[in-house]
């Protein structure tokens, strides 16, 4: 397939159509200094990065945590380009465990489901449990135990399926 | 008495900037809370700390008590200034501040609660012998009572929600029929808007002037008044232009209103800044309407004529300082006029006009004051009040103030959004306004607002 001919959405739609017809979850094509990867995700919100062109001589991706494609042309190492941020829904103090003696709710590398509690944010003496909302693997914990957080502040990075 | 080292500004826009400036001048650190929609707000750049408290909608940010208190706790502030609107007259919020050992910069919880009930405030005014607009003794108990009273007072009458105020929750009735339906509707609306269906009745004063008195009281109980502001230029009960002194107001009337304002403040155990509102009828008689237990939008007008920084006084008083001056020390000089600048489109029935401000040129000059958070490149968010700034002028005479205001309005450039600037210019050239002969129906009558 001449990838340099994939110039617009119509061509991508043709590929997507193909995927649908054959029940494919992921298609990756490589050649002519170009690489195309299409992945069907079950995530409720459509992510623009899930549908993208990764030209090998690319400018660095701006999305935090996204793997920058190697400009030398060699295929990139298997790195997560699907990191989602869990942000704080509240203003308060961040705690990794339900009490000072308890184990943290999650550690890096843990697998979590949408309902799993990631942390507690204490606001006005009320301990609010923060659910993951996403399913995946906890990759980064961005806040220290006991730190103050504001609304919208990134707390965790989770690699989604 | 404890001097504050850090205060939280629980507001946004121009008043947040105003409070921040006063705090800085008093060497007090500032914590600014903001919603996501306000993340490019000007005052954030100047604050010592900023905390995002929620998404754009007010209910999830500026009106969210736990979020604000939580922000106050993690930044360890001594006090919160609520500004105006939002939680400024929310007794529950003031109470939570108190229980969290955070000073609420304003009157006591009890005073807010008492005067926030417009029916109780009227009762109190009556009790201390202040003339009130003729009306019901307290809350109307039935439609029959309303009708009987309306006939006694003479139509037209005004049905008002006790939990309303600021021009909200009012209905006019011109006859028995409209009173019956108006009474019911007013109760339903009051329940929906204020969680309190109670209403009271007032005779409608035709073409009144709205004149209010600014008061300041310290925590020891000493009260002074800082003169009046004439806020008759209103559109749909929202003030647009305010001035001090009230044109043609006799000195005796001013003094009597000032004394009446102080009386009710003392009776309510009031402290900090407040405004006592009156209506003046065509004969020049004044009647008490309500008390606003907060700093008001138009406070700069009083600041210009008295030379007193009201926000700083609020902070000082809240930290326990005495007033330090008496009524005889208050001097009024010259004439000041304020014009509110709103992001609204008069040609589209004053529909709010949020969006990107591509140009903002503030006027300057002798006696010109601009209170605004606007800057070129700022996007006015859609979630909040449409007021984007205030233009205030102060001169020796009203005539000179009007001339300066005209020039300042001409110099003011705001592009990218619709504003009421042209309407303002028209008003400042209207001969009724220039003669000082306006009443609250002026804009509607002459500009079909």
Interface residues (C-beta under 8 A of the other chain):
Chain A: X90 X91 X92 X93 X123 X124 X126 X148 X150 X151 X152 X153
Chain B: X36 X51 X52 X53 X54 X55 X61 X66 X67 X69 X70 X71 X73 X74 X75 X100
